[in-house]
Amino acid sequence: MKQRLIQLIAQTDLQVTEHQLDQLIGYVQLLDKWNKAYNLTSVRDPNEMLVKHIMDSIVVSQYLDGERYIDVGTGPGLPGIPLAIMCPNKSFTLLDSLGKRIRFIRQVIHELKITNVTAVQSRVEEFDPGEGFDAVLSRAFASMSDMVNWCHHLPKSGGQFFALKGQYHQDEASELPEWCTVVEVKSLQVPELDGERHLVVLTAKD
């Protein structure tokens, strides 16, 4: 499995250390193990997880230039755990309302010795972000307007929203609330993944 991940990463510009490779593989192994009992992801095959969960998450790492991130509706820790492994000098809060998912993430943090992740069980509207985050990440929302409306209290002043999407349709931007605008749409190249992937960067208007 490690060789396959190395081959996938070789098709990108990403730089990954041996330790990061081991952590990414360890995460997939834990996800596969827990998935049998907890049904954390519909992807059953670990080799498929490498593409649909690991690669699909870590291609975003090169666009993270802030320090503090929150992954909303993180599920079993996606994209938060792979991104935290790739960006050890940044901090990630992983938020989900389901206890079994947060228990799994805490086990991952413990077993893989990941020190830059905080797992929080909470509904997004009830979570107090304190000083706010540099960016809100999510691949859980069907629509961008849902994402920004539910998460509007999370970014700090000047912070951003990073929506991980499949296809990007311009008409989705027209449904956004007036206070929010699309800054950039980045087309993501995920090796061996069928279908399009996009990172949509949004921010509050001044």
N, C-alpha and C positions, 0 to 999 in steps of 0.2 A: 504493500500500500504506500509505503514511503517513496519508493521509486516512481510510482505513478504520480504522486503529488509533485515530486521533483520535475517530472516531465511536463506536467501541467504548468507549473510556475515558470519553467524555461520558455514557455510560449508568451510570456509577459515581460515587462521591464522591472518586475519586482525583485528586490533583494531580500532573501530570507536566510537567516542563520540556521545552523544545525539544531540549536536549542529551540528555535521557533518551529522548525519542521516537526521536532519531537512533540512539542506542545499541541500543534495542530492535529497531528495523528492521534495523540492521546485524547483529544477532545472528540474526534470521530469515534474512537473506540468506546469511550464512555457513553456517547450519544446512542451508539448501536446497542450497547448493553442495557441501558436504562429504557430504551425505546420499546423493548419487548414487554416490559411491565407497565410503563407509564404512557405509552403512545404519544411521544413528544413531537414526532414528525411523521409525515406520510411517506417520506423517503426511507425505504427499508434497506437498501443495498449500500454498504459503506463506501464502495467505489463511486456510486452515484452521489453520495454525500460530499465527496471530495470536490465534485464539480458544482452541484446545486447549492451547497451550504458554505464550503470553505472558499473556493475560488470566487464564487458569486459575492462573497463578503469582502475578501481581502483586496480585490481590485479597487475598492473604494479608498483603501488606506492612503494612497498617494495624494488624495484630495483633502486630507484632514490637516489643517494648519493651525487649529486652535489647541487648547489644553484640556478643556473639560467637555465631555460629551454625555448625552443621555440617549439610550436606545429604548424607545417606547414600544410596548407590545413585543418584547424581545423573544417571547416563546422560550425555546430551549437555549437562548443566548445568541440569536442571530439578528443582525450581523455583529453584535457587540463582542462576543468572546473572540472570534477570529481577529477582529480589529484590535482588541486589547493586546492580543499576542503579537500582532504586527507592530503596534505602537506602544511599547512598554513605558515610554516617558509621558504618555497622556493618561488621563483618568476617565473611566467609563462607569456610569451608573446604568444598570440594566433593570428596567421596570416592567413588571407583569403582574396581573391581578390573580393569577392562578398559583396556588401554593406549591403544587408538584413541580412546576417549572422552576420556581425560585429555589426549591430544595435541590433540584438537579444542578442548577448553576452554582450554588454554594459548594456542592460536592466537587464540581469541576475546578472551581477556584482553589479548593483545599488540596485536591490530588495533584493538580498540575502546578501548584505554587504560583498562581497568578496574583500579583499584588496590587494591580491597578484597576480592579473591578469591585464595585459595590452592588450587590443584588438587593432589590427592594420589592417587596410584595405590596402593591397599592394600585388602586384605580388612578388613571392619569389625572383626572380632574381633582383628586384629593391630595395629590403629591405636592409638597412644598419644595420648590427648587432652591430655596435660599437665595444666594447671589445670582443665580441663573447660569445657564450653560452657554458655551461658545456655539454649540449647534445641537439640534435635536435630530437624531437619526431614526428612521423607521422603514421597515419593509412590510409592516403589518396593515397599513391602511389602504383600502381600495381606492379612495380618492384623496387628492392633495388638499381639497378644501376641508374634508373631515380631519385630516392630520393637523392642519394649522389651527382649526377651530378648537380641537381638543387639547392642543399642546401650546396654545398661544402664550401661556404664563411661564413657560419653561426656559426660553432663551434669555440671555442677558440683553441689555440694550445694545443693538448692533449685531446680535447673534443671528444665526441662520437656521433654516430647516433643510435637512438633506433627505429627500424622499427617494427611496430605491424602487424603481418601477420597471415593469416589462416594457411594453410599448408606451411611447409618450404621445399624447394627442393634444394639439394646440388648444382645442376647445375646453380641455380640462382647466387650463390657465384662466379662461374667461369666467369660470365658476368660482374662482377664489374670492374671498372677502376683499373689500376695497383697501383694507390696510396692508395687504400682503401682495407681493409681486414676485414673479420668476426672474431670477438674476441670470441663471445659466442652466443649460441642459447639456450634460456630458454623456456621450454614447460610450458605454462600457463594453470592452471586449473580454468576454469570459470564455476561455478555451473549452471547446467541446460542449458548450451549452447551446441547446436549440433555442431559437427565439431571441428577440432583442432584449437588451438591458440598458437602462438609463439611470443616471443620477441627476435628479432635478434639485437645484439649489434655489431656495426661496428666502426672502427676507422681508421684514416689516418696513414699510415706507417711512421715511423720516417725517 
